[in-house]
Amino acid sequence: MLADLHTHTTCSDGLLTPRELVLHARQKGIKVVAVTDHETSKGGLLAAACSPRDMLVVPGMEYSLCSEAHILVLGVQEQLVLQYRPLLEFLEWCKEQQYFTVLAHPFGKYAFMKFSATDSKEVLKLVDAVEVANGTAGPLCAYRTLLWATNLPKNKAWTAGSDAHVAAALGTAGLWLKELPRNFDELLDVLKKKEFSVKINKNPAAPFIFTSSSILQRMMRRPKAER
C-alpha cells in the first residue's frame, strides 16, 4: 500500500480542501497521507478529523521560511502557525516538542541544485529523517538523493511524498508499505527500519521504483575506494 508523506491543501497553497485531499487520496489507493501545509497544522488536523478507518492521516506542517532548507514536521496534534526562526533554532524547538522532522527535497527540485543545509552536519544531526523522493523533482534528482541518503547514518529515517498541491499529483512519489500502520508510532517504526520500497513516478511513461534494502545492500557491497 502507498504512503504519501508530503501534501498540501487550501490551508496553504494547495487547491484541495483537507476533506477533498483525503477523498482523492483514498480513491487513488493511498492508505497513509501526511498533510504538510506551509507554516500551519490546520489542514492536517482537519484532514485527520475526517479520515476513514482504512486510512492513516498524519497531521503535519512544512517550514519553508528560510533559504537553507524546507523542513517537514510530522505528528503535530495541536493547531500551530509557524513564524520565522533561524533553521537550527527551529530544529532545536522541534526536538523540545518531540516532533518528527524531515529534511524535505534536500537537492531541491532540479537535477543540479541543492539546499545548503544538505551539507550541514548540524542540520543532519538534528533532523530525524530525509525525504529521498519528491513528486515535483525528476527521477534523476530522486536517484541522486537516494545515493546521498545511503551514506547517512543508518538511524536516519527516510520518507517520500508527492508534494502534491492538486489531485493529479497525489501519489506521484511515496513509499510502498507492507501493511497499514495502526497509528503514527507504528509508521515511525517502519520509517526508521526502512521497511518499504520507494516510489518515484514523475513521468507517467517511465515509472521508477527503488527498493531501499536492495540499494543499501548494493552500496554496501561496493569497495570503499569506489564510493
Summary of the structure (lengths in Angstrom):
residues: 227
radius of gyration: 16.2
end to end distance: 32.8
largest distance: 52.3
contacts: 813
relative contact order: 0.16
helix: 33%
strand: 27%
